[in-house]
Amino acid sequence: MKLLLLALAFARIGIGAFGGGISTIPLIEHELVMNYGWLTLEEFNQVLALAQVTPGPIAINAATFVGYHQAGVLGSLIATLSVASAPLLILLLVLLMMKKSSDEKVDHFKRSLRPAVGALLTLAVVPLLKTALSQWQTAALFCLGLVLFQLRIFKNNPPLLFILFGLAGLLIFQ
């Protein structure tokens, strides 16, 4: 039963993942924390941090970790396959429908998705900012990051800003 629940939960996350990595965060939180109670909010934030620093998409990394936590290697495999295969099947259906549609209808379809993706991104960013800005040090670093990102060196090379602020975080929060 646990394997079926993992498959269903991560298939729903995968279906809602069309906005990209960050837009899946509210969906992942809803399924894992609120819907199934597999994680506390604190554990979810830890999984999220781990999923973001591990190479690969957030939803797949979270599925692998939570699946393993809930049902071992088989749970990890089922959760990961579910989160990846559900949107793949939908994408194949959409591509088949788009192939039969005019360019104008395809453009209209793409434009109609933009508000939903924007809403998902907003839902993802607001809770992250609340958590990240809860201490004055992180709030100050965030503001400094916004200013520094306007400089050409950081705008053209965002990983440099990531490294700089990672080192600052190590120094401040040790």
GIMO-V530205 format. One record per residue. N is the residue number from 1. PHI is phi as a letter, one per 20 degrees, with the letter a starting at -180 (NA if undefined). OMEGA is omega in radians with two decimals (NA if undefined). BURIAL is 1 if it has 9 or more other ideal C-beta (glycine too) atoms within 8 Angstrom, else 0. Layout:
n=[N,N]
phi=[PHI,PHI]
omega=[OMEGA,OMEGA]
burial=[BURIAL,BURIAL]
This chain:
n=[1,2,3,4,5,6,7,8,9,10,11,12,13,14,15,16,17,18,19,20,21,22,23,24,25,26,27,28,29,30,31,32,33,34,35,36,37,38,39,40,41,42,43,44,45,46,47,48,49,50,51,52,53,54,55,56,57,58,59,60,61,62,63,64,65,66,67,68,69,70,71,72,73,74,75,76,77,78,79,80,81,82,83,84,85,86,87,88,89,90,91,92,93,94,95,96,97,98,99,100,101,102,103,104,105,106,107,108,109,110,111,112,113,114,115,116,117,118,119,120,121,122,123,124,125,126,127,128,129,130,131,132,133,134,135,136,137,138,139,140,141,142,143,144,145,146,147,148,149,150,151,152,153,154,155,156,157,158,159,160,161,162,163,164,165,166,167,168,169,170,171,172,173,174]
phi=[NA,f,f,f,f,f,f,f,f,f,f,f,f,f,f,e,e,f,e,o,g,f,f,e,g,f,f,f,f,g,f,e,e,e,f,d,m,f,c,e,f,f,f,f,f,f,f,f,f,f,f,f,e,e,g,o,f,g,f,f,f,f,f,f,f,f,g,f,f,e,b,m,f,f,f,f,f,f,f,f,f,f,f,e,f,f,f,f,f,f,f,f,f,f,f,f,f,f,f,e,d,f,f,f,f,f,f,f,f,f,f,f,e,g,f,f,f,f,f,f,f,f,f,f,f,g,f,f,f,g,f,f,e,f,d,f,f,f,f,f,f,f,f,f,f,f,f,f,f,f,f,g,f,e,f,e,b,g,g,f,f,g,f,g,f,f,f,f,f,f,f,f,d,f]
omega=[-3.14,-3.14,3.11,3.10,3.07,-3.14,-3.12,-3.12,-3.08,3.00,3.09,3.10,3.14,3.13,3.14,-3.02,-3.09,3.13,-3.11,-3.00,-3.04,-3.12,3.13,-3.05,3.11,3.12,3.12,3.14,-3.13,-3.09,-2.99,-3.09,-3.01,-3.02,-3.05,-3.13,3.13,-3.13,2.94,3.11,3.11,3.10,3.11,3.11,3.09,3.09,3.13,3.11,3.12,-3.13,-3.12,-3.11,3.09,3.12,3.11,-3.13,-3.11,-3.07,-3.14,3.11,3.11,3.13,-3.14,-3.11,-3.09,3.09,3.11,-3.14,-3.07,-3.00,3.06,-3.06,3.13,3.09,3.11,-3.14,-3.11,3.14,-3.12,3.11,-3.14,-3.11,-3.13,-3.02,-3.12,3.13,3.11,3.11,3.12,3.11,3.10,3.10,3.13,3.12,3.09,3.12,-3.13,-3.14,-3.12,-3.08,3.09,3.11,-3.13,3.13,3.11,3.10,3.10,3.12,3.14,3.13,-3.11,3.12,-3.05,3.13,3.14,3.11,3.09,3.11,3.12,3.11,3.10,3.10,-3.14,-3.02,-3.06,3.12,3.11,3.12,3.12,3.14,-3.06,-3.05,-3.11,3.09,-3.07,-3.13,-3.14,3.08,3.12,3.11,3.11,3.13,3.09,3.11,3.10,3.14,-3.10,-3.13,3.11,3.09,-3.07,-3.08,-3.13,3.13,3.14,-3.09,-3.10,3.11,3.10,3.07,3.10,3.14,-3.14,-3.10,3.01,3.10,3.11,3.11,3.10,3.14,-3.06,-2.98,3.13,NA]
burial=[0,0,1,0,1,1,1,1,1,1,1,1,1,1,1,1,1,1,1,0,0,1,1,1,1,1,1,1,1,1,1,1,1,0,0,0,0,0,1,0,0,0,0,1,1,0,1,1,0,1,1,0,0,0,0,0,0,1,1,1,1,1,1,1,1,1,1,1,0,1,1,0,0,0,1,1,1,1,1,1,0,1,1,1,1,1,1,0,0,1,0,0,0,0,0,0,0,1,0,0,0,0,0,0,0,1,0,0,1,0,0,0,1,0,0,0,1,0,0,1,1,0,1,1,1,0,1,1,1,0,0,0,1,0,0,0,0,1,1,0,1,1,0,0,1,0,0,1,1,0,0,0,0,1,1,0,0,0,0,1,1,0,0,1,1,0,0,1,1,0,0,0,0,0]
